[in-house]
């Protein structure tokens, strides 16, 4: 008889524990998402202000950046484009952020409407983007990015 009573009580206790763990995990994900979005905000501000020191800190050394022309650009190449003024981010408006976590990796997707001056030519078109951050040595590092023009609807 004790076993019959003990089993439902144990089941209820485990359910309560599982719900508590899910709440803690969801809270941790929300906090982690805030961290990643803050680094993304800092990165965007540094790009607009051409703050190479901040970008050096955020960008991973082996970063891969696929620009809107389909070119794969290294960290050094991307920073030189910004430093030289060949690429100027005049304005940017991002929306529809979605963040997915896979261990210490965060994948951001969203939509960006920006105005960029590229080698003297102004480019303005809506784009979808995907950005990947990885937590390395306690810091979120920007490791990959790709933008794609939004198809006409």
PEDADA-V273849 format. One record per residue. N is the residue number from 1. RES is the residue in one small letter. OMEGA is omega as a letter, one per 40 degrees, with the letter a starting at -180 (none if undefined). Layout:
((N:RES:OMEGA) (N:RES:OMEGA))
//
This chain:
((1:x:i) (2:x:i) (3:x:a) (4:x:i) (5:x:a) (6:x:a) (7:x:i) (8:x:i) (9:x:i) (10:x:i) (11:x:i) (12:x:i) (13:x:i) (14:x:i) (15:x:i) (16:x:i) (17:x:i) (18:x:i) (19:x:i) (20:x:i) (21:x:i) (22:x:i) (23:x:i) (24:x:a) (25:x:i) (26:x:i) (27:x:i) (28:x:i) (29:x:i) (30:x:i) (31:x:i) (32:x:i) (33:x:i) (34:x:i) (35:x:a) (36:x:a) (37:x:i) (38:x:i) (39:x:i) (40:x:i) (41:x:i) (42:x:i) (43:x:a) (44:x:i) (45:x:i) (46:x:i) (47:x:i) (48:x:a) (49:x:a) (50:x:a) (51:x:a) (52:x:a) (53:x:i) (54:x:i) (55:x:i) (56:x:a) (57:x:a) (58:x:a) (59:x:i) (60:x:a) (61:x:a) (62:x:a) (63:x:i) (64:x:a) (65:x:i) (66:x:a) (67:x:a) (68:x:i) (69:x:i) (70:x:i) (71:x:i) (72:x:a) (73:x:i) (74:x:i) (75:x:a) (76:x:a) (77:x:a) (78:x:i) (79:x:i) (80:x:i) (81:x:i) (82:x:a) (83:x:a) (84:x:a) (85:x:i) (86:x:i) (87:x:i) (88:x:i) (89:x:a) (90:x:i) (91:x:a) (92:x:i) (93:x:a) (94:x:a) (95:x:i) (96:x:i) (97:x:i) (98:x:a) (99:x:i) (100:x:a) (101:x:i) (102:x:a) (103:x:a) (104:x:i) (105:x:i) (106:x:i) (107:x:i) (108:x:i) (109:x:i) (110:x:a) (111:x:a) (112:x:i) (113:x:a) (114:x:i) (115:x:a) (116:x:i) (117:x:a) (118:x:a) (119:x:i) (120:x:a) (121:x:a) (122:x:a) (123:x:i) (124:x:i) (125:x:i) (126:x:a) (127:x:i) (128:x:i) (129:x:i) (130:x:i) (131:x:a) (132:x:i) (133:x:i) (134:x:i) (135:x:a) (136:x:i) (137:x:i) (138:x:a) (139:x:i) (140:x:a) (141:x:i) (142:x:a) (143:x:a) (144:x:a) (145:x:i) (146:x:i) (147:x:i) (148:x:i) (149:x:i) (150:x:i) (151:x:i) (152:x:a) (153:x:none))
//
